[in-house]
Amino acid sequence: MKHELIKQIESIINQENADENEVIFQLKNLLYNNDFKKITPKDSVSLATLISEKLDEIKNPLVSELLIKSGIESLDRAIGGFSPGELVVVGGRPAMGKTQVLIYLSMRFSETIPVLFFSFDYSLSMLKDRYVSILAKIPTSRLMRGDLEPFEKEMILRNVEIKPDAHRIFINDSCSDSVSLLRAHCQKQIAENGIKVVIIDNLQLMSHPRFHHNRELEISYITRELKNIAREFNVCVIVSSQLSRECERRPGAKRPILSDLRDSGSIEQDADKVIFLYRPEYYRIEEFEDGICTSHVIELIVAKNRAGATGDIKLKYNIDFTVFEDFMEKPAGFYFEPNRMLEIDEPPF
């Protein structure tokens, strides 16, 4: 065992393309595994054992609690929820709202479970403003500028509480240039704080020195490592991804498809779920194909789902406060609008 450990240490130290920080964290990770994990190969499991386990899960009504709910009813109903051990990709072109959706999801997840949020696009200061904006119902842009009236400051100080949920979100804005560093930090947070969901914004801002000469290989390596983190630590990893310009070159609605995922086909291959964000309003499209107005509506396109069906989910959003809610379409036929009562007392002309 001692000689094997020495060989592993020498292998890490002698890497040609690894920087000092990455070497240090790989060594820490190795020592952590040897001291606390005591890694042993898994035994093979018979099919009979697996079937028996599945039958027990079906009998056990608590099995559904293993799924991680987003808190968005229509999304949870469509995909069932997010599962530990899976890699979920949230894709979209710039200005579609990827970061806003991830921030909102992190807050909903934190109502029940601990969440680790890696931000490579926004600084801690900017994220701080976005989270407070949601709690205070003050536009993020005004918080960033400090453009607040005295009564608004008083309202924020009076209404914004540090609730238990806030103690279940852990935010980090480093690690973008080292997958090993990100992995080690995940391992530490999972051990110390019981993290169940790891959110990463965004994939295209991550890098690895070993593959700087080939972006496709680099992204392939990163997505495979993110998948490994999800499976080995039994957490759900959700990562945002940019899309290529191909969808904007297409005529018509410009809806994204799987081949639009940027830099590597491995993103589609490794992901268990792929969810695209689409705002036709951004492209000056005033109605969806079904005639619904696009104003303040975002569509979640579930383009890949290993655990179930694919499809589209519409959500209403308030871009000022980074808030999303289920889209309630008016039923066909007669419906009552309370403000129409005001017309009773009005003259006909």
Backbone hydrogen bonds in HBPLUS format (Angstrom, degrees):
<---DONOR---> <-ACCEPTOR-->    atom                        ^
c    i                          cat <-CA-CA->   ^        H-A-AA   ^      H-
h    n   atom  resd res      DA  || num        DHA   H-A  angle D-A-AA Bond
n    s   type  num  typ     dist DA aas  dist angle  dist       angle   num
A0005-LEU N   A0001-MET O   2.95 MM   4  6.18 155.0  2.01 148.7 155.2     1
A0006-ILE N   A0002-LYS O   2.98 MM   4  6.29 155.7  2.04 149.1 155.7     2
A0007-LYS N   A0003-HIS O   3.02 MM   4  6.27 155.7  2.08 144.4 150.6     3
A0008-GLN N   A0004-GLU O   3.02 MM   4  6.33 154.0  2.09 145.7 152.6     4
A0009-ILE N   A0005-LEU O   2.96 MM   4  6.22 158.4  2.00 151.4 157.1     5
A0010-GLU N   A0006-ILE O   2.91 MM   4  6.14 164.3  1.93 152.9 157.0     6
A0011-SER N   A0007-LYS O   2.87 MM   4  6.06 151.3  1.95 144.5 152.9     7
A0012-ILE N   A0008-GLN O   3.07 MM   4  6.32 152.5  2.15 145.4 151.7     8
A0013-ILE N   A0009-ILE O   2.98 MM   4  6.23 166.6  2.00 154.7 158.3     9
A0014-ASN N   A0010-GLU O   2.93 MM   4  5.96 151.3  2.01 147.3 154.3    10
A0015-GLN N   A0012-ILE O   3.39 MM   3  5.63 167.5  2.41 110.4 111.6    11
A0023-VAL N   A0019-ASP O   3.08 MM   4  6.35 160.3  2.12 154.1 159.7    12
A0024-ILE N   A0020-GLU O   2.96 MM   4  6.20 162.9  1.99 155.1 159.4    13
A0025-PHE N   A0021-ASN O   3.03 MM   4  6.26 164.1  2.06 150.1 153.9    14
A0026-GLN N   A0022-GLU O   2.89 MM   4  6.06 149.8  1.98 147.5 156.4    15
A0027-LEU N   A0023-VAL O   2.95 MM   4  6.15 154.1  2.02 148.1 154.8    16
A0028-LYS N   A0024-ILE O   2.93 MM   4  6.23 158.8  1.98 148.0 154.0    17
A0029-ASN N   A0025-PHE O   2.88 MM   4  5.96 156.0  1.94 140.4 147.5    18
A0030-LEU N   A0026-GLN O   2.93 MM   4  6.11 153.5  2.00 143.0 150.0    19
A0031-LEU N   A0027-LEU O   2.92 MM   4  6.19 165.3  1.95 154.4 157.7    20
A0032-TYR N   A0028-LYS O   2.82 MM   4  6.00 154.7  1.88 147.9 155.6    21
A0033-ASN N   A0029-ASN O   3.00 MM   4  6.21 161.2  2.04 147.4 151.8    22
A0034-ASN N   A0030-LEU O   3.03 MM   4  6.30 157.1  2.08 148.4 154.7    23
A0035-ASP N   A0031-LEU O   2.87 MM   4  5.97 152.4  1.94 148.4 155.8    24
A0036-PHE N   A0032-TYR O   2.89 MM   4  5.84 167.5  1.90 154.4 157.8    25
A0037-LYS N   A0033-ASN O   2.99 MM   4  4.64 127.9  2.27 109.6 124.6    26
A0038-LYS N   A0033-ASN O   2.84 MM   5  6.11 141.2  1.99 169.0 177.5    27
A0049-THR N   A0046-SER O   3.14 MM   3  5.31 123.2  2.48  98.0 111.1    28
A0050-LEU N   A0046-SER O   3.21 MM   4  6.60 157.4  2.26 147.4 153.2    29
A0051-ILE N   A0047-LEU O   2.88 MM   4  6.14 163.0  1.90 157.4 161.5    30
A0052-SER N   A0048-ALA O   2.95 MM   4  6.09 157.9  2.00 143.5 150.0    31
A0053-GLU N   A0049-THR O   2.93 MM   4  6.18 153.6  2.00 146.9 153.8    32
A0054-LYS N   A0050-LEU O   2.99 MM   4  6.27 154.6  2.06 146.6 153.4    33
A0055-LEU N   A0051-ILE O   2.93 MM   4  6.22 157.0  1.99 151.6 157.6    34
A0056-ASP N   A0052-SER O   3.04 MM   4  6.29 151.4  2.12 144.1 151.7    35
A0057-GLU N   A0053-GLU O   2.96 MM   4  6.26 147.9  2.06 143.5 152.7    36
A0058-ILE N   A0054-LYS O   2.95 MM   4  6.26 151.3  2.03 147.8 155.3    37
A0059-LYS N   A0055-LEU O   3.05 MM   4  6.31 150.8  2.14 142.8 150.4    38
A0060-ASN N   A0056-ASP O   2.93 MM   4  6.05 136.9  2.11 139.7 151.7    39
A0063-VAL N   A0060-ASN O   3.25 MM   3  5.88 171.6  2.26 120.4 122.5    40
A0065-GLU N   A0062-LEU O   2.92 MM   3  5.45 149.0  2.02 113.8 123.3    41
A0066-LEU N   A0063-VAL O   3.02 MM   3  5.66 164.9  2.04 117.3 122.3    42
A0067-LEU N   A0064-SER O   3.17 MM   3  5.75 152.0  2.26 111.4 118.0    43
A0068-ILE N   A0082-PHE O   2.62 MM  14  4.84 174.3  1.62 156.1 156.9    44
A0082-PHE N   A0068-ILE O   2.82 MM  14  4.84 173.8  1.82 139.2 140.6    45
A0075-LEU N   A0072-ILE O   3.07 MM   3  5.49 120.9  2.43 109.9 124.2    46
A0076-ASP N   A0072-ILE O   2.94 MM   4  6.15 169.0  1.95 164.9 168.6    47
A0077-ARG N   A0073-GLU O   2.85 MM   4  5.95 153.3  1.92 148.5 156.4    48
A0078-ALA N   A0074-SER O   3.10 MM   4  6.16 143.9  2.24 132.8 141.7    49
A0079-ILE N   A0075-LEU O   3.00 MM   4  6.24 166.9  2.01 160.4 162.0    50
A0080-GLY N   A0076-ASP O   2.67 MM   4  4.82 131.6  1.90 131.6 141.2    51
A0086-GLU N   A0083-SER O   3.37 MM   3  5.92 148.4  2.48 138.0 135.2    52
A0085-GLY N   A0235-VAL O   2.86 MM 150  5.04 153.9  1.93  97.8 106.3    53
A0237-VAL N   A0086-GLU O   3.05 MM 151  6.38 163.0  2.08 163.1 167.6    54
A0272-ASP N   A0087-LEU O   2.76 MM 185  5.39 160.0  1.80 150.7 157.7    55
A0273-LYS N   A0087-LEU O   3.36 MM 186  6.76 155.7  2.43 147.0 149.0    56
A0088-VAL N   A0237-VAL O   2.78 MM 149  6.13 168.2  1.79 164.1 168.0    57
A0239-VAL N   A0088-VAL O   2.87 MM 151  6.31 160.9  1.90 167.7 172.8    58
A0089-VAL N   A0273-LYS O   2.89 MM 184  6.23 167.6  1.91 154.7 156.6    59
A0275-ILE N   A0089-VAL O   2.82 MM 186  6.21 167.1  1.83 168.1 172.6    60
A0090-VAL N   A0239-VAL O   2.88 MM 149  6.11 161.5  1.91 143.9 149.4    61
A0241-SER N   A0090-VAL O   2.91 MM 151  6.07 148.0  2.02 140.3 141.0    62
A0091-GLY N   A0275-ILE O   2.87 MM 184  6.16 145.2  1.99 138.8 149.9    63
A0277-LEU N   A0091-GLY O   2.85 MM 186  6.26 149.5  1.94 163.4 173.4    64
A0092-GLY N   A0241-SER O   3.19 MM 149  6.70 145.1  2.31 163.7 173.8    65
A0096-MET N   A0093-ARG O   3.22 MM   3  5.81 142.0  2.37 143.3 141.7    66
A0101-VAL N   A0097-GLY O   2.96 MM   4  6.13 159.3  2.00 153.3 158.2    67
A0102-LEU N   A0098-LYS O   3.02 MM   4  6.31 161.8  2.06 152.3 157.4    68
A0103-ILE N   A0099-THR O   2.89 MM   4  6.11 160.7  1.93 155.0 160.1    69
A0104-TYR N   A0100-GLN O   2.97 MM   4  6.15 162.8  2.00 147.7 152.7    70
A0105-LEU N   A0101-VAL O   2.84 MM   4  6.05 162.2  1.87 152.2 157.3    71
A0106-SER N   A0102-LEU O   2.90 MM   4  6.07 155.9  1.96 145.6 152.3    72
A0107-MET N   A0103-ILE O   3.14 MM   4  6.45 150.3  2.23 146.4 153.4    73
A0108-ARG N   A0104-TYR O   3.05 MM   4  6.38 154.1  2.12 149.1 156.4    74
A0109-PHE N   A0105-LEU O   2.78 MM   4  5.97 167.5  1.80 160.3 163.5    75
A0110-SER N   A0106-SER O   3.01 MM   4  6.03 154.2  2.08 138.6 145.7    76
A0111-GLU N   A0108-ARG O   3.26 MM   3  5.55 158.8  2.31 106.0 112.3    77
A0112-THR N   A0109-PHE O   3.04 MM   3  6.07 168.1  2.06 128.6 131.4    78
A0113-ILE N   A0109-PHE O   3.00 MM   4  5.98 166.5  2.02 150.3 153.7    79
A0196-LYS N   A0114-PRO O   3.07 MM  82  5.87 176.3  2.07 144.7 144.0    80
A0115-VAL N   A0168-ARG O   2.69 MM  53  6.05 159.7  1.73 166.3 173.0    81
A0170-PHE N   A0115-VAL O   2.87 MM  55  6.23 159.1  1.91 158.5 165.6    82
A0116-LEU N   A0197-VAL O   2.91 MM  81  6.31 165.8  1.93 163.5 168.3    83
A0199-ILE N   A0116-LEU O   2.78 MM  83  6.15 167.1  1.79 165.4 170.0    84
A0117-PHE N   A0170-PHE O   2.71 MM  53  6.01 168.3  1.72 163.1 167.3    85
A0172-ASN N   A0117-PHE O   2.88 MM  55  6.27 153.5  1.95 160.3 162.7    86
A0118-PHE N   A0199-ILE O   2.72 MM  81  6.03 172.8  1.72 168.3 167.9    87
A0201-ASP N   A0118-PHE O   2.88 MM  83  6.16 155.5  1.94 154.6 162.6    88
A0119-SER N   A0172-ASN O   2.85 MM  53  6.22 160.8  1.89 154.6 161.1    89
A0120-PHE N   A0201-ASP O   2.52 MM  81  5.78 178.5  1.52 159.6 159.0    90
A0127-LEU N   A0123-SER O   2.98 MM   4  6.27 161.7  2.01 155.0 160.3    91
A0128-LYS N   A0124-LEU O   2.88 MM   4  5.99 153.2  1.95 145.2 152.7    92
A0129-ASP N   A0125-SER O   3.24 MM   4  6.56 152.0  2.33 141.6 147.4    93
A0130-ARG N   A0126-MET O   3.14 MM   4  6.47 151.8  2.23 143.8 151.4    94
A0131-TYR N   A0127-LEU O   2.95 MM   4  6.23 163.6  1.97 160.5 163.4    95
A0132-VAL N   A0128-LYS O   3.08 MM   4  6.23 166.3  2.10 149.5 153.6    96
A0133-SER N   A0129-ASP O   2.89 MM   4  5.94 145.7  2.00 140.2 150.3    97
A0134-ILE N   A0130-ARG O   3.21 MM   4  6.50 151.0  2.30 144.7 150.0    98
A0135-LEU N   A0131-TYR O   3.24 MM   4  6.59 161.2  2.28 148.1 152.5    99
A0136-ALA N   A0132-VAL O   2.78 MM   4  5.86 156.0  1.84 154.0 160.8   100
A0137-LYS N   A0133-SER O   2.82 MM   4  5.46 128.5  2.09 139.2 149.0   101
A0142-ARG N   A0139-PRO O   3.11 MM   3  5.56 129.1  2.38 107.5 119.5   102
A0143-LEU N   A0139-PRO O   3.26 MM   4  6.67 154.4  2.33 149.7 157.1   103
A0140-THR N   A0320-ASP O   3.18 MM 180  6.05 155.2  2.24 152.1 153.3   104
A0144-MET N   A0140-THR O   2.94 MM   4  6.21 159.1  1.98 157.4 163.1   105
A0145-ARG N   A0141-SER O   3.10 MM   4  6.30 148.5  2.21 138.4 146.3   106
A0146-GLY N   A0142-ARG O   2.91 MM   4  5.86 121.9  2.25 135.7 150.5   107
A0147-ASP N   A0142-ARG O   2.93 MM   5  4.98 140.0  2.09 146.9 150.9   108
A0146-GLY N   A0143-LEU O   3.20 MM   3  4.97 138.0  2.39  90.9 102.9   109
A0152-GLU N   A0149-GLU O   2.95 MM   3  5.18 125.0  2.26 103.7 118.6   110
A0153-LYS N   A0149-GLU O   3.05 MM   4  6.45 155.1  2.12 157.5 164.9   111
A0154-GLU N   A0150-PRO O   3.04 MM   4  6.28 159.1  2.08 146.8 152.6   112
A0155-MET N   A0151-PHE O   2.91 MM   4  6.08 148.3  2.01 137.5 146.4   113
A0156-ILE N   A0152-GLU O   2.90 MM   4  6.15 158.8  1.95 150.1 154.9   114
A0157-LEU N   A0153-LYS O   2.99 MM   4  6.22 169.6  2.00 153.3 155.8   115
A0158-ARG N   A0154-GLU O   2.95 MM   4  6.06 140.7  2.11 139.7 150.6   116
A0159-ASN N   A0155-MET O   2.81 MM   4  5.85 153.8  1.88 150.9 157.5   117
A0160-VAL N   A0156-ILE O   2.90 MM   4  5.48 164.0  1.93 147.4 151.3   118
A0166-ALA N   A0163-LYS O   3.04 MM   3  5.65 134.3  2.25 115.6 125.3   119
A0167-HIS N   A0164-PRO O   3.04 MM   3  5.42 142.6  2.19 107.9 118.3   120
A0168-ARG N   A0165-ASP O   2.84 MM   3  5.28 159.1  1.89 115.1 121.3   121
A0178-SER N   A0175-CYS O   3.26 MM   3  5.37 169.4  2.27 112.9 114.2   122
A0207-SER N   A0176-SER O   2.92 MM  31  6.43 141.7  2.07 159.3 162.5   123
A0182-LEU N   A0178-SER O   3.08 MM   4  6.40 158.7  2.13 145.0 150.5   124
A0183-ARG N   A0179-VAL O   2.82 MM   4  6.04 158.7  1.86 148.8 155.0   125
A0184-ALA N   A0180-SER O   2.92 MM   4  6.10 162.3  1.95 147.0 151.6   126
A0185-HIS N   A0181-LEU O   2.94 MM   4  6.14 155.1  2.00 147.1 154.2   127
A0186-CYS N   A0182-LEU O   2.88 MM   4  6.12 155.2  1.95 149.0 156.0   128
A0187-GLN N   A0183-ARG O   2.93 MM   4  6.20 162.7  1.96 152.1 156.5   129
A0188-LYS N   A0184-ALA O   2.99 MM   4  6.21 154.3  2.05 144.5 151.2   130
A0189-GLN N   A0185-HIS O   2.94 MM   4  6.14 166.4  1.96 152.2 155.5   131
A0190-ILE N   A0186-CYS O   2.81 MM   4  5.93 157.2  1.86 155.0 161.7   132
A0191-ALA N   A0187-GLN O   3.06 MM   4  6.15 157.0  2.11 141.4 147.3   133
A0192-GLU N   A0188-LYS O   2.91 MM   4  6.08 156.6  1.97 148.5 155.4   134
A0193-ASN N   A0189-GLN O   2.72 MM   4  5.37 158.3  1.76 140.5 147.8   135
A0194-GLY N   A0190-ILE O   3.09 MM   4  4.62 134.1  2.31 116.9 121.3   136
A0236-CYS N   A0196-LYS O   3.04 MM  40  6.45 162.8  2.07 155.2 153.9   137
A0198-VAL N   A0236-CYS O   2.82 MM  38  6.18 162.7  1.85 155.8 161.4   138
A0238-ILE N   A0198-VAL O   2.79 MM  40  6.20 161.6  1.82 159.8 166.2   139
A0200-ILE N   A0238-ILE O   2.78 MM  38  6.20 155.1  1.84 157.3 163.8   140
A0240-SER N   A0200-ILE O   2.98 MM  40  6.49 155.4  2.04 165.9 173.7   141
A0205-LEU N   A0202-ASN O   3.23 MM   3  5.78 156.3  2.29 113.3 120.3   142
A0203-LEU N   A0240-SER O   2.86 MM  37  5.97 179.2  1.86 161.2 161.3   143
A0206-MET N   A0203-LEU O   3.03 MM   3  5.49 164.5  2.05 118.6 122.0   144
A0211-PHE N   A0208-HIS O   3.15 MM   3  5.92 153.7  2.22 122.7 128.4   145
A0214-ASN N   A0211-PHE O   2.94 MM   3  5.46 159.8  1.98 119.2 125.5   146
A0218-GLU N   A0214-ASN O   2.99 MM   4  6.20 153.1  2.07 148.3 156.9   147
A0219-ILE N   A0215-ARG O   2.94 MM   4  6.16 165.9  1.96 155.0 156.4   148
A0220-SER N   A0216-GLU O   3.00 MM   4  6.13 156.8  2.05 144.1 151.3   149
A0221-TYR N   A0217-LEU O   2.91 MM   4  6.10 156.7  1.97 147.2 152.7   150
A0222-ILE N   A0218-GLU O   3.01 MM   4  6.28 159.0  2.06 148.0 153.9   151
A0223-THR N   A0219-ILE O   2.89 MM   4  6.08 171.9  1.89 158.2 159.5   152
A0224-ARG N   A0220-SER O   3.08 MM   4  6.15 154.9  2.14 142.9 150.0   153
A0225-GLU N   A0221-TYR O   2.99 MM   4  6.22 152.1  2.07 145.6 153.1   154
A0226-LEU N   A0222-ILE O   2.89 MM   4  6.20 155.1  1.95 152.1 159.4   155
A0227-LYS N   A0223-THR O   2.94 MM   4  6.14 152.7  2.02 143.1 150.5   156
A0228-ASN N   A0224-ARG O   2.93 MM   4  6.19 150.0  2.02 141.5 150.0   157
A0229-ILE N   A0225-GLU O   2.87 MM   4  6.18 152.4  1.95 148.0 155.1   158
A0230-ALA N   A0226-LEU O   3.07 MM   4  6.34 158.9  2.12 146.1 151.0   159
A0231-ARG N   A0227-LYS O   3.04 MM   4  6.32 160.4  2.07 150.2 155.0   160
A0232-GLU N   A0228-ASN O   2.79 MM   4  5.79 170.9  1.80 156.7 159.8   161
A0233-PHE N   A0229-ILE O   3.09 MM   4  5.81 160.7  2.13 141.4 146.9   162
A0234-ASN N   A0230-ALA O   2.99 MM   4  5.42 111.8  2.47 125.2 138.2   163
A0235-VAL N   A0230-ALA O   3.11 MM   5  4.89 142.5  2.25 128.1 138.3   164
A0262-ARG N   A0242-GLN O   3.38 MM  20  5.97 162.7  2.41 147.7 143.4   165
A0244-SER N   A0260-ASP O   2.76 MM  16  5.30 167.4  1.78 157.3 160.7   166
A0248-GLU N   A0245-ARG O   2.98 MM   3  5.43 131.2  2.22 110.3 123.1   167
A0249-ARG N   A0245-ARG O   3.23 MM   4  6.56 129.9  2.50 145.7 159.4   168
A0249-ARG N   A0246-GLU O   3.06 MM   3  5.11 139.2  2.24  98.6 110.6   169
A0260-ASP N   A0257-ILE O   2.88 MM   3  5.60 162.6  1.91 124.5 130.3   170
A0261-LEU N   A0258-LEU O   3.18 MM   3  5.90 172.2  2.19 121.8 124.2   171
A0269-GLN N   A0265-GLY O   3.18 MM   4  6.44 158.3  2.23 144.4 151.1   172
A0270-ASP N   A0266-SER O   2.81 MM   4  5.78 167.5  1.83 150.1 152.0   173
A0271-ALA N   A0267-ILE O   3.13 MM   4  6.02 148.7  2.23 143.6 151.4   174
A0306-ARG N   A0272-ASP O   2.94 MM  34  5.42 168.6  1.95 160.6 164.3   175
A0274-VAL N   A0304-LYS O   2.99 MM  30  4.90 154.2  2.05 127.7 129.5   176
A0303-ALA N   A0274-VAL O   2.88 MM  29  5.56 135.4  2.08 150.9 163.9   177
A0304-LYS N   A0274-VAL O   3.38 MM  30  4.90 152.1  2.46 134.6 132.9   178
A0276-PHE N   A0301-ILE O   2.83 MM  25  4.88 164.3  1.85 140.2 140.4   179
A0301-ILE N   A0276-PHE O   2.79 MM  25  4.88 165.4  1.81 145.3 149.6   180
A0278-TYR N   A0299-GLU O   2.97 MM  21  5.13 146.7  2.08 148.1 156.3   181
A0299-GLU N   A0278-TYR O   2.89 MM  21  5.13 171.6  1.90 151.9 154.0   182
A0282-TYR N   A0279-ARG O   2.94 MM   3  5.61 145.5  2.06 119.6 127.5   183
A0283-TYR N   A0280-PRO O   2.90 MM   3  5.28 136.0  2.10 108.1 120.0   184
A0285-ILE N   A0280-PRO O   3.06 MM   5  5.18 164.1  2.08 141.1 138.3   185
A0284-ARG N   A0281-GLU O   2.99 MM   3  4.90 156.5  2.05 109.6 111.1   186
A0294-THR N   A0286-GLU O   3.07 MM   8  5.41 160.9  2.11 128.8 129.5   187
A0288-PHE N   A0292-ILE O   2.82 MM   4  5.29 160.3  1.86 152.3 157.8   188
A0291-GLY N   A0288-PHE O   2.94 MM   3  5.25 161.5  1.98 115.4 118.1   189
A0297-VAL N   A0294-THR O   3.12 MM   3  5.26 144.6  2.25 137.4 127.3   190
A0317-TYR N   A0296-HIS O   3.12 MM  21  5.59 153.5  2.20 138.2 140.8   191
A0298-ILE N   A0315-LEU O   2.85 MM  17  5.33 163.7  1.88 158.8 163.7   192
A0315-LEU N   A0298-ILE O   2.82 MM  17  5.33 158.2  1.87 159.2 166.7   193
A0300-LEU N   A0313-ILE O   2.68 MM  13  5.01 169.6  1.69 157.6 159.3   194
A0313-ILE N   A0300-LEU O   2.84 MM  13  5.01 151.8  1.92 140.0 149.4   195
A0302-VAL N   A0311-GLY O   2.74 MM   9  5.20 154.3  1.80 175.8 175.1   196
A0311-GLY N   A0302-VAL O   3.18 MM   9  5.20 152.1  2.26 127.3 135.4   197
A0308-GLY N   A0305-ASN O   3.22 MM   3  5.49 168.2  2.24 110.6 114.2   198
A0316-LYS N   A0325-GLU O   2.95 MM   9  5.38 150.3  2.04 156.4 161.1   199
A0325-GLU N   A0316-LYS O   2.96 MM   9  5.38 155.6  2.02 152.8 156.3   200
A0318-ASN N   A0323-VAL O   2.90 MM   5  5.32 154.2  1.97 154.7 160.9   201
A0321-PHE N   A0318-ASN O   3.18 MM   3  5.73 132.7  2.41 111.3 121.6   202
A0322-THR N   A0318-ASN O   2.98 MM   4  5.86 117.3  2.39 148.3 165.6   203
A0323-VAL N   A0318-ASN O   3.39 MM   5  5.32 162.2  2.42 135.1 139.6   204
A0340-ARG N   A0337-GLU O   3.00 MM   3  5.65 159.2  2.04 121.2 127.8   205
A0341-MET N   A0338-PRO O   3.07 MM   3  5.82 164.7  2.09 121.5 126.0   206
A0342-LEU N   A0339-ASN O   3.24 MM   3  5.72 154.4  2.30 107.9 114.4   207
A0343-GLU N   A0340-ARG O   3.06 MM   3  5.56 153.0  2.14 110.8 118.2   208
A0344-ILE N   A0341-MET O   3.17 MM   3  5.64 158.9  2.21 111.4 117.4   209
A0346-GLU N   A0343-GLU O   3.12 MM   3  5.01 149.2  2.22  97.5 107.0   210
